[in-house]
Structure formats: C-alpha cells, structure tokens
Amino acid sequence: MRTTTKSPDPDNRSKSGKVASSAVDAKTMKELQRLQFRTRRLANEISSGAYRSAFRGLGIEFEEVREYTPGDDIRAIDWKVTARTGAPHIKRYREERELHIMVAVDLSASTLGGSKKSRASVIAQVGAVLTLVALHNNDKVGLMSFTDSVHSFSPPRKGRGAVWRVLHQVMQSQQNREGTDIAHACSYMDRVLRRRTIVFIISDFISPDFEKEIVRLKKKHDVVGVVVEDESDIRLPDHGLVRFQDPESGSIHLIDT
C-alpha cells in the first residue's frame, strides 16, 4: 500500500486569488461555485451553540476543585474530596479556546455514482460545511483526502482557503480514481496527528475491514463517521437484467433488478 502526499498549492490559486483554469474545467468550476454558495448558506443555518454542544467535554483542561454552591451541576461533584472534607466539592474545567478538527474525505471511484447527485458532491458539501462552521468558531481545521492511499494531508490550521480546499480537492479529479482503504487512512492519521483531534471521516464506507484501525484511532482522538449513501443503495428501479460495472475494480456484473 503506498502513501503519497502531493505538494502543489491546495487552493490552486494564482497570486490574484483566481483559480488556475488549467486544473479545473468550466463544468467543474460551475459545480464548485454552486457548492460553495450552498455551503455558506447551510453553515449560517447551524448555530454555534449546536456545534459546541456536540463536542461538550472535548478540548477541556482541569482548573480547580472548589466547594459546591447551589446551582452547580451535581454531575461535577468530586466524591473523593467530598468524602475527605465532609463538604460537597466540584471539579471545574476550563474550555480550551480552540479545537483541532480533521476532515478526511473519500475520493474513491465509488463516490462518483449516485441516482440524483453524485456522492462526491455530497461529500464535498458536508466537508465544506463542517470546515466553515469550525472556522466560524475559531477552531483549527485540517484536510486529508484518500482512496486506497493518502492523496493529500494538510494539518489543522486557520485560514479562509480551507473551505475551498475541501470543495476543490473532492470535485477537481473526476477521472482515474481508485479503490477505498479506510484502514490505511486511519493508520496514517494515527501516526501523524500528535494533538487530540476531532476526526470526521466522510465516505460511503465501501471498503475492506477497517474496524481494528478505527478503534485504534479512537483511543487517541474523537472519530465521527459520516456515511454518504444513495437511495439506489437500498432500492433499485425494476429494469430486469442490467449490467453494472464496479467503478473501482472495473469488473462487470449482471444483476436482476
């Protein structure tokens, strides 16, 4: 299994701030602009409170133990100190000012399919929304793209270009995609992420067994799997015998729909 990290500018922008036209065709550019517009609208609909409450208890540091006062959360009571002193005490924590977020997006060939819209466009939009909301909350955001190898890795940081990186990374390469290896992606993040991070893995999760690797990653980090599905995954239209081609292996199967 190989790992490659591409070095070109992830934003693919010139000094003028415009996207290099050589890397993005007109159709893809139109789709990127549409996704960027929808992403910002969706992100504005998500309140900061809802985002923060989803990760309550993460990114906090112990500050002190003090006596209980009416109104304090009884779940914070330190029973050992309470037993020793004879008076109820609670633990207080200080929330860190910023979280570290990693958005891992699946670029495999299976994401190109979809009955109404491609899974790739959904992955791009979900990844961009998560990135934008995190940046609005002053968190650091990183991006990793993968198939059966790691295509790119940008460590968590702040920057307005992060949203564009997610959209561009997922949508720019529509051809010559490969298979999926989530186990390899998890092992890679387990090696390179030094600080506790909230990891979003956005994929159709059509991949060989990855349970062992994802459990190992969860021991150090908080892992959220975002499964991108399509209605055709559950129910196919009745068209009789239909030839289907596996986009990752190229094999052809005759299926009775």
TIZA-535779 format. One record per atom (N, C-alpha, C, CB): residue in one letter; z, x, y. Coordinates in pm, whole numbers, padded with zeros to 5 digits, always signed. Glycine has a CB too. Example, Ala and Ser with C-alpha at 12.3 -4.5 7.8 and 13.67 -1.06 7.14 Angstrom:
a+00780+01319-00569a+00780+01230-00450a+00780+01320-00330a+00905+01131-00447s+00708+01285-00225s+00714+01367-00106s+00787+01290+00003s+00572+01408-00060
END
This chain:
m+00000+00084-00119m+00000+00000+00000m+00000+00088+00124m+00122-00095+00001r-00088+00062+00217r-00097+00150+00332r-00037+00085+00455r-00243+00189+00358t+00007+00168+00547t+00060+00121+00674t-00015+00190+00786t+00212+00146+00686t-00073+00113+00875t-00145+00170+00988t-00092+00109+01116t-00297+00148+00975t-00077+00192+01217t-00033+00143+01348t-00139+00179+01449t+00105+00202+01388k-00200+00078+01507k-00311+00101+01598k-00258+00138+01737k-00402-00022+01606s-00326+00229+01802s-00277+00281+01929s-00342+00224+02053s-00295+00424+01930p-00456+00152+02047p-00515+00104+02170p-00421+00014+02247p-00643+00031+02140d-00448-00001+02378d-00369-00085+02466d-00360-00225+02407d-00430-00089+02607p-00236-00275+02375p-00223-00404+02310p-00271-00518+02397p-00082-00428+02271d-00264-00503+02529d-00310-00609+02617d-00461-00607+02631d-00246-00596+02754n-00523-00494+02592n-00667-00478+02601n-00718-00509+02742n-00736-00568+02499r-00646-00459+02843r-00682-00486+02981r-00726-00359+03051r-00566-00551+03054s-00813-00374+03148s-00851-00263+03234s-00750-00255+03347s-00997-00279+03288k-00765-00157+03436k-00672-00142+03546k-00677-00262+03641k-00701-00014+03622s-00785-00334+03641s-00797-00451+03727s-00722-00571+03672s-00943-00487+03747g-00672-00559+03547g-00597-00668+03488g-00683-00762+03406g-00528-00745+03593k-00812-00742+03401k-00901-00829+03325k-00915-00779+03182k-01038-00837+03392v-00936-00873+03093v-00951-00836+02952v-01087-00773+02930v-00934-00958+02860a-01089-00667+02853a-01215-00599+02823a-01307-00692+02747a-01191-00469+02743s-01424-00719+02801s-01515-00816+02741s-01574-00766+02611s-01626-00849+02837s-01576-00636+02590s-01636-00582+02468s-01557-00619+02344s-01647-00432+02478a-01425-00645+02362a-01341-00673+02246a-01326-00821+02218a-01205-00612+02265v-01358-00907+02315v-01338-01050+02298v-01465-01124+02335v-01219-01099+02384d-01522-01201+02242d-01642-01277+02275d-01605-01400+02358d-01716-01318+02146a-01707-01467+02412a-01684-01578+02505a-01608-01693+02438a-01817-01630+02560k-01643-01722+02311k-01577-01832+02241k-01429-01803+02221k-01644-01857+02107t-01399-01680+02178t-01260-01642+02157t-01184-01642+02289t-01251-01505+02092m-01248-01594+02396m-01184-01592+02527m-01147-01734+02573m-01276-01525+02630k-01237-01829+02549k-01210-01968+02588k-01090-02022+02511k-01334-02056+02564e-01085-01989+02381e-00973-02033+02298e-00843-01968+02344e-00999-02000+02149l-00848-01841+02379l-00729-01771+02428l-00676-01834+02556l-00760-01623+02452q-00766-01865+02648q-00724-01926+02774q-00664-02064+02751q-00841-01936+02871r-00723-02141+02658r-00669-02273+02627r-00530-02263+02565r-00764-02348+02533l-00514-02169+02472l-00384-02149+02408l-00279-02102+02508l-00396-02049+02294q-00320-02014+02600q-00226-01964+02699q-00176-02077+02789q-00291-01853+02784f-00267-02167+02827f-00228-02281+02911f-00130-02371+02837f-00353-02362+02953r-00161-02404+02710r-00074-02492+02632r+00059-02425+02602r-00143-02531+02501t+00056-02293+02582t+00178-02219+02554t+00277-02230+02669t+00146-02073+02525r+00229-02210+02790r+00318-02216+02907r+00372-02358+02927r+00242-02170+03035r+00291-02458+02900r+00337-02595+02914r+00447-02626+02811r+00220-02693+02898l+00426-02585+02686l+00526-02608+02582l+00654-02533+02609l+00470-02567+02446a+00642-02407+02655a+00760-02327+02683a+00844-02389+02794a+00719-02184+02722n+00779-02449+02893n+00852-02513+03002n+00928-02638+02956n+00756-02551+03114e+00884-02697+02844e+00950-02815+02792e+01073-02781+02709e+00852-02896+02709i+01087-02654+02672i+01201-02610+02591i+01310-02560+02686i+01160-02498+02489s+01425-02623+02683s+01533-02583+02774s+01595-02453+02729s+01639-02693+02783s+01645-02377+02826s+01712-02251+02794s+01837-02277+02710s+01748-02174+02922g+01903-02390+02737g+02024-02422+02662g+01996-02442+02515g+02090-02546+02719a+01885-02512+02484a+01849-02535+02344a+01816-02405+02274a+01731-02632+02334y+01747-02316+02345y+01712-02185+02289y+01838-02104+02261y+01618-02108+02384r+01929-02099+02360r+02051-02021+02343r+02140-02077+02232r+02128-02017+02474s+02152-02211+02227s+02241-02271+02128s+02194-02243+01986s+02251-02421+02150a+02063-02221+01970a+02009-02192+01837a+02061-02059+01784a+01856-02190+01840f+02097-01970+01874f+02144-01837+01834f+02288-01812+01877f+02053-01729+01892r+02365-01919+01892r+02506-01903+01929r+02578-01823+01821r+02574-02041+01950g+02656-01728+01865g+02726-01642+01771g+02652-01513+01745g+02748-01714+01641l+02526-01504+01791l+02450-01380+01776l+02452-01305+01908l+02303-01409+01732g+02444-01174+01901g+02441-01094+02022g+02570-01103+02100g+02327-01137+02108i+02687-01105+02030i+02815-01112+02100i+02902-00995+02059i+02886-01246+02069e+02995-00959+02147e+03087-00849+02122e+03230-00896+02141e+03056-00729+02214f+03322-00848+02057f+03463-00883+02070f+03518-00829+02201f+03545-00830+01950e+03596-00912+02272e+03651-00869+02401e+03803-00858+02399e+03610-00966+02509e+03874-00964+02355e+04021-00959+02357e+04079-01071+02273e+04073-00968+02501v+04212-01061+02249v+04290-01170+02191v+04387-01217+02298v+04366-01125+02059r+04392-01347+02322r+04484-01399+02423r+04549-01527+02370r+04411-01427+02558e+04655-01570+02438e+04726-01690+02396e+04639-01813+02412e+04855-01707+02476y+04659-01907+02318y+04584-02032+02321y+04628-02117+02440y+04603-02111+02190t+04533-02178+02508t+04562-02273+02615t+04490-02404+02583t+04519-02217+02756p+04547-02518+02622p+04483-02648+02592p+04337-02650+02638p+04561-02763+02658g+04251-02695+02549g+04108-02699+02581g+04029-02592+02511g+04089-02687+02728d+04097-02486+02462d+04028-02380+02389d+03978-02434+02254d+04121-02258+02367d+03874-02373+02203d+03817-02411+02074d+03910-02364+01963d+03674-02352+02056i+03962-02459+01884i+04059-02421+01780i+03995-02334+01673i+04119-02546+01717r+03860-02336+01664r+03794-02252+01565r+03804-02104+01599r+03647-02292+01552a+03843-02075+01723a+03855-01936+01766a+03995-01879+01744a+03818-01923+01912i+04086-01959+01686i+04223-01913+01666i+04226-01794+01571i+04312-02028+01612d+04300-01690+01610d+04323-01573+01525d+04452-01597+01449d+04330-01438+01610w+04439-01635+01323w+04556-01678+01247w+04651-01563+01214w+04512-01745+01118k+04600-01444+01201k+04686-01329+01172k+04777-01299+01291k+04602-01204+01138v+04721-01296+01411v+04801-01271+01531v+04897-01387+01556v+04710-01249+01655t+04847-01509+01531t+04932-01629+01548t+05053-01621+01457t+04852-01757+01519a+05034-01581+01330a+05145-01572+01235a+05242-01461+01274a+05092-01547+01094r+05188-01351+01326r+05273-01237+01361r+05359-01264+01486r+05187-01115+01385t+05301-01335+01583t+05371-01357+01711t+05445-01489+01716t+05273-01351+01826g+05407-01583+01630g+05473-01713+01633g+05414-01807+01737g+05619-01695+01660a+05311-01762+01809a+05245-01846+01908a+05094-01840+01885a+05280-01801+02053p+05024-01951+01904p+04879-01951+01877p+04803-01860+01973p+04824-02093+01886h+04715-01778+01916h+04628-01690+01994h+04483-01714+01951h+04668-01539+01974i+04391-01686+02040i+04248-01699+02006i+04177-01567+02034i+04182-01814+02087k+04066-01551+01963k+03978-01436+01988k+03875-01474+02093k+03909-01388+01857r+03852-01384+02186r+03748-01406+02287r+03636-01305+02267r+03807-01394+02430y+03514-01354+02285y+03397-01269+02271y+03316-01272+02400y+03310-01314+02151r+03247-01164+02422r+03159-01156+02538r+03015-01157+02488r+03188-01028+02623e+02936-01248+02544e+02795-01257+02503e+02715-01145+02567e+02735-01393+02540e+02639-01075+02485e+02552-00972+02540e+02448-01036+02631e+02484-00891+02427r+02406-00964+02731r+02317-01022+02831r+02176-01045+02776r+02310-00932+02952e+02140-00976+02671e+02006-00994+02620e+02003-00980+02468e+01911-00894+02684l+01918-01057+02407l+01894-01049+02263l+01768-00967+02239l+01882-01190+02200h+01755-00916+02118h+01633-00848+02078h+01559-00940+01981h+01665-00708+02011i+01435-00973+02015i+01353-01064+01937i+01231-00990+01882i+01309-01186+02022m+01199-01013+01755m+01078-00958+01697m+00993-01073+01643m+01110-00855+01584v+00870-01084+01690v+00777-01187+01644v+00677-01120+01550v+00704-01257+01763a+00684-01154+01422a+00594-01096+01321a+00489-01201+01284a+00673-01049+01194v+00363-01172+01314v+00256-01271+01293v+00162-01229+01181v+00177-01291+01423d+00124-01326+01101d+00038-01305+00984d-00108-01312+01029d+00067-01412+00874l-00185-01205+01003l-00327-01201+01039l-00417-01213+00916l-00359-01071+01112s-00362-01252+00802s-00440-01252+00678s-00551-01356+00680s-00348-01276+00559a-00646-01340+00589a-00765-01426+00585a-00730-01572+00559a-00862-01377+00479s-00621-01597+00487s-00586-01736+00455s-00549-01817+00579s-00472-01740+00357t-00513-01750+00689t-00474-01822+00811t-00596-01874+00888t-00391-01731+00902l-00716-01833+00849l-00836-01877+00920l-00874-02020+00884l-00952-01784+00890g-00819-02072+00773g-00852-02207+00729g-00770-02312+00801g-00832-02220+00581g-00811-02438+00785g-00741-02550+00846g-00834-02668+00859g-00683-02511+00982s-00781-02791+00841s-00866-02910+00845s-00901-02952+00987s-00799-03024+00773k-00805-02943+01080k-00829-02983+01219k-00830-02863+01312k-00724-03083+01265k-00740-02771+01290k-00739-02645+01366k-00695-02535+01271k-00644-02653+01491s-00734-02414+01299s-00701-02304+01208s-00552-02273+01215s-00784-02179+01242r-00500-02226+01102r-00361-02182+01101r-00341-02067+01200r-00318-02138+00959a-00445-01985+01217a-00436-01872+01310a-00405-01919+01451a-00566-01790+01308s-00469-02026+01496s-00443-02074+01632s-00302-02128+01645s-00544-02183+01671v-00251-02190+01538v-00112-02239+01540v-00015-02122+01543v-00083-02329+01417i-00042-02020+01462i+00043-01900+01460i+00045-01835+01598i-00008-01799+01354a-00072-01826+01660a-00080-01765+01794a+00003-01844+01894a-00225-01757+01841q-00008-01977+01889q+00063-02059+01987q+00214-02054+01965q+00014-02203+01980v+00258-02066+01840v+00402-02061+01811v+00460-01926+01852v+00428-02087+01660g+00389-01819+01817g+00437-01685+01854g+00446-01667+02004g+00346-01579+01796a+00347-01719+02076a+00346-01705+02221a+00455-01788+02287a+00210-01744+02277v+00479-01909+02235v+00585-01994+02290v+00722-01927+02272v+00585-02133+02222l+00748-01877+02151l+00875-01807+02126l+00890-01687+02219l+00884-01762+01979t+00782-01613+02238t+00785-01496+02325t+00815-01535+02469t+00653-01420+02318l+00748-01639+02517l+00764-01681+02656l+00904-01733+02683l+00662-01788+02691v+00958-01814+02592v+01094-01867+02610v+01196-01753+02608v+01126-01970+02499a+01176-01657+02518a+01267-01542+02512a+01264-01462+02642a+01231-01452+02394l+01145-01440+02696l+01133-01366+02821l+01195-01442+02937l+00988-01336+02851h+01183-01575+02936h+01246-01656+03040h+01398-01642+03037h+01207-01803+03023n+01451-01610+02918n+01595-01592+02902n+01637-01446+02913n+01640-01648+02768n+01546-01364+02963n+01574-01223+02990n+01601-01143+02863n+01693-01212+03083d+01542-01187+02751d+01556-01112+02626d+01440-01015+02609d+01563-01209+02506k+01458-00918+02522k+01352-00824+02491k+01274-00875+02370k+01409-00683+02465v+01142-00867+02375v+01058-00921+02269v+00962-00814+02218v+00979-01043+02320g+00952-00805+02084g+00857-00714+02021g+00757-00793+01939g+00929-00611+01934l+00650-00728+01900l+00545-00794+01822l+00502-00704+01707l+00423-00828+01911m+00490-00765+01589m+00432-00697+01474m+00326-00787+01414m+00540-00658+01369s+00208-00732+01383s+00104-00807+01314s+00081-00742+01178s-00029-00813+01398f+00055-00825+01078f+00042-00771+00943f-00053-00855+00859f+00179-00765+00876t-00108-00792+00757t-00179-00860+00648t-00114-00806+00520t-00339-00833+00653d-00189-00727+00441d-00125-00657+00330d-00083-00517+00373d-00220-00650+00208s-00098-00489+00503s-00047-00368+00565s-00003-00405+00706s-00155-00254+00567v+00066-00314+00772v+00109-00339+00909v-00001-00292+01003v+00245-00266+00941h-00055-00383+01083h-00166-00350+01172h-00118-00296+01305h-00252-00472+01195s-00008-00351+01358s+00044-00302+01487s+00192-00331+01495s-00031-00367+01606f+00261-00250+01572f+00404-00270+01592f+00441-00228+01734f+00488-00191+01488s+00497-00321+01811s+00547-00292+01945s+00694-00326+01947s+00468-00372+02055p+00783-00230+01972p+00927-00256+01970p+00968-00355+02079p+01005-00125+01985p+01082-00421+02063p+01128-00519+02163p+01140-00456+02302p+01262-00578+02122r+01082-00524+02400r+01088-00480+02538r+01055-00599+02628r+00990-00361+02564k+01071-00579+02757k+01040-00684+02853k+00902-00657+02912k+01149-00692+02964g+00836-00763+02955g+00705-00744+03015g+00622-00870+03006g+00632-00631+02948r+00553-00902+03113r+00474-01024+03119r+00356-01022+03022r+00424-01045+03260g+00314-00902+02981g+00199-00893+02892g+00230-00927+02748g+00143-00756+02898a+00359-00949+02716a+00397-00974+02577a+00333-01102+02522a+00548-00983+02566v+00326-01206+02604v+00267-01332+02557v+00120-01313+02527v+00286-01443+02663w+00051-01244+02616w-00092-01220+02593w-00114-01137+02467w-00155-01149+02715r-00026-01042+02441r-00040-00958+02322r-00039-01043+02196r+00072-00854+02316v+00052-01143+02191v+00059-01229+02072v-00071-01306+02055v+00178-01325+02081l-00115-01374+02162l-00237-01455+02154l-00359-01369+02119l-00261-01527+02287h-00370-01256+02187h-00487-01171+02169h-00489-01109+02030h-00490-01061+02275q-00372-01064+01984q-00364-00998+01854q-00407-01092+01742q-00223-00947+01829v-00363-01218+01749v-00392-01311+01641v-00536-01361+01646v-00297-01430+01648m-00589-01383+01767m-00718-01451+01780m-00838-01357+01789m-00716-01538+01899q-00817-01230+01826q-00932-01144+01851q-01008-01105+01725q-00888-01021+01922s-00937-01090+01614s-01001-01042+01491s-01019-01157+01393s-00918-00929+01427q-01134-01220+01396q-01161-01333+01309q-01236-01293+01182q-01240-01438+01384q-01278-01169+01175q-01357-01126+01059q-01286-01012+00986q-01498-01081+01104n-01328-00993+00860n-01281-00880+00780n-01128-00877+00765n-01328-00750+00841r-01068-00994+00758r-00924-00998+00735r-00894-00973+00588r-00864-01134+00781e-00769-00945+00561e-00730-00903+00427e-00629-01001+00366e-00671-00761+00431g-00563-00956+00259g-00463-01039+00193g-00331-01038+00267g-00443-00992+00051t-00226-01093+00203t-00094-01104+00265t+00010-01033+00180t-00055-01251+00286d+00095-00953+00244d+00205-00889+00174d+00328-00897+00264d+00171-00741+00136i+00403-01007+00252i+00523-01027+00335i+00632-00929+00294i+00574-01172+00324a+00637-00895+00166a+00737-00799+00119a+00721-00665+00191a+00725-00779-00034h+00597-00619+00205h+00571-00493+00274h+00609-00502+00421h+00423-00453+00260a+00578-00617+00486a+00613-00636+00627a+00764-00633+00646a+00556-00770+00678c+00838-00697+00555c+00985-00697+00565c+01043-00558+00546c+01045-00792+00462s+00989-00483+00449s+01037-00347+00424s+01011-00257+00545s+00968-00287+00300y+00896-00276+00609y+00863-00197+00728y+00963-00224+00841y+00719-00227+00776m+00990-00354+00868m+01086-00387+00974m+01226-00339+00940m+01088-00538+00999d+01261-00342+00812d+01392-00295+00769d+01409-00147+00801d+01411-00318+00618r+01299-00072+00795r+01305+00072+00824r+01307+00102+00974r+01187+00143+00761v+01231+00029+01053v+01210+00069+01193v+01301-00001+01294v+01069+00044+01230l+01356-00119+01259l+01442-00190+01354l+01584-00135+01344l+01441-00343+01328r+01627-00064+01447r+01758+00001+01446r+01870-00091+01494r+01754+00126+01533r+01839-00174+01593r+01939-00262+01651r+01925-00402+01590r+01926-00268+01806r+02038-00475+01582r+02035-00610+01526r+01935-00694+01604r+02175-00676+01530t+01844-00760+01532t+01731-00830+01593t+01714-00967+01530t+01602-00747+01579i+01667-01063+01609i+01627-01193+01556i+01479-01183+01522i+01657-01311+01658v+01446-01192+01394v+01309-01173+01347v+01246-01308+01313v+01306-01079+01225f+01137-01340+01379f+01059-01459+01345f+00937-01414+01264f+01016-01538+01475i+00926-01462+01141i+00808-01434+01059i+00723-01561+01060i+00847-01391+00912i+00606-01555+01125i+00520-01673+01139i+00400-01654+01047i+00475-01693+01288s+00392-01737+00942s+00293-01714+00837s+00272-01842+00756s+00337-01598+00744d+00164-01845+00677d+00150-01954+00580d+00229-01922+00453d+00001-01977+00546f+00284-01801+00445f+00368-01756+00333f+00296-01764+00199f+00494-01838+00328i+00163-01753+00204i+00086-01741+00079i+00081-01592+00046i-00061-01803+00093s+00177-01548-00033s+00198-01405-00056s+00270-01385-00188s+00277-01340+00059p+00246-01271-00254p+00324-01240-00374p+00473-01237-00343p+00281-01105-00434d+00555-01236-00447d+00701-01247-00434d+00757-01151-00329d+00768-01222-00568f+00837-01205-00238f+00896-01125-00129f+01045-01152-00113f+00823-01154+00002e+01106-01223-00209e+01246-01264-00194e+01340-01144-00179e+01289-01348-00313k+01323-01043-00261k+01414-00928-00258k+01409-00859-00123k+01379-00829-00369e+01289-00840-00070e+01273-00767+00057e+01325-00848+00176e+01126-00731+00079i+01305-00980+00174i+01351-01061+00286i+01503-01074+00285i+01286-01200+00282v+01563-01075+00166v+01710-01077+00157v+01769-00946+00210v+01754-01100+00010r+01703-00834+00179r+01749-00705+00231r+01740-00701+00383r+01667-00590+00170l+01631-00755+00438l+01615-00758+00583l+01723-00845+00648l+01475-00810+00620k+01760-00955+00583k+01861-01046+00638k+02000-00985+00641k+01864-01173+00556k+02024-00880+00566k+02155-00815+00569k+02179-00745+00701k+02167-00716+00454k+02072-00703+00768k+02084-00631+00895k+02046-00717+01015k+01997-00507+00893h+01959-00813+00993h+01903-00890+01104h+01907-01039+01073h+01758-00845+01133d+01880-01118+01175d+01873-01264+01157d+01726-01301+01143d+01941-01341+01277v+01689-01355+01027v+01550-01380+00995v+01521-01530+00995v+01514-01319+00858v+01418-01569+01069v+01375-01709+01075v+01231-01716+01025v+01388-01767+01221g+01208-01791+00919g+01072-01808+00868g+01009-01933+00927g+01073-01816+00714v+00894-01917+00990v+00820-02030+01046v+00695-02050+00959v+00780-02005+01199v+00696-02156+00877v+00588-02181+00782v+00479-02265+00848v+00642-02251+00654v+00360-02210+00857v+00246-02281+00916v+00164-02342+00802v+00158-02185+01005e+00163-02476+00797e+00095-02547+00690e-00015-02635+00748e+00195-02632+00608d-00096-02691+00658d-00203-02781+00696d-00196-02903+00604d-00343-02711+00686e-00240-03019+00655e-00233-03139+00573e-00316-03126+00445e-00281-03259+00653s-00420-03042+00447s-00502-03022+00328s-00427-02943+00220s-00631-02951+00364d-00316-02878+00257d-00235-02809+00157d-00170-02909+00062d-00128-02722+00224i-00148-03031+00111i-00078-03133+00034i-00175-03233-00028i+00022-03207+00122r-00279-03271+00048r-00371-03374+00001r-00514-03339+00040r-00332-03512+00059l-00603-03335-00060l-00744-03307-00034l-00823-03438-00029l-00802-03213-00142p-00927-03445+00053p-01012-03565+00052p-01085-03576-00082p-01115-03561+00170d-01112-03699-00124d-01174-03722-00254d-01325-03702-00243d-01142-03865-00306h-01370-03579-00278h-01513-03547-00274h-01563-03501-00411h-01540-03438-00169g-01485-03532-00517g-01527-03494-00651g-01512-03344-00675g-01670-03535-00674l-01608-03285-00749l-01603-03142-00778l-01654-03062-00657l-01687-03110-00905v-01571-02971-00611v-01605-02892-00492v-01578-02744-00522v-01523-02940-00366r-01671-02658-00479r-01648-02514-00493r-01568-02464-00373r-01783-02438-00504f-01459-02393-00402f-01376-02333-00299f-01377-02182-00316f-01232-02389-00305q-01378-02112-00203q-01371-01966-00207q-01239-01919-00149q-01490-01903-00131d-01168-01834-00221d-01045-01775-00173d-01080-01676-00061d-00967-01703-00289p-01032-01700+00063p-01071-01614+00174p-01017-01472+00163p-01025-01674+00302e-00912-01453+00083e-00853-01319+00071e-00913-01237-00042e-00703-01331+00050s-00937-01302-00157s-00991-01228-00272s-01142-01244-00286s-00923-01274-00400g-01198-01350-00228g-01342-01377-00240g-01379-01451-00367g-01419-01247-00235s-01282-01476-00454s-01312-01546-00580s-01345-01693-00555s-01195-01535-00677i-01432-01749-00638i-01479-01888-00622i-01422-01974-00736i-01637-01894-00620h-01372-02092-00699h-01313-02183-00797h-01375-02321-00782h-01159-02190-00780l-01400-02387-00894l-01450-02524-00895l-01330-02616-00914l-01558-02546-01007i-01305-02702-00813i-01185-02785-00814i-01223-02932-00804i-01090-02745-00698d-01157-03014-00888d-01177-03158-00883d-01082-03214-00777d-01151-03225-01023t-01135-03254-00662t-01051-03302-00552t-01002-03445-00572t-01128-03294-00421
END
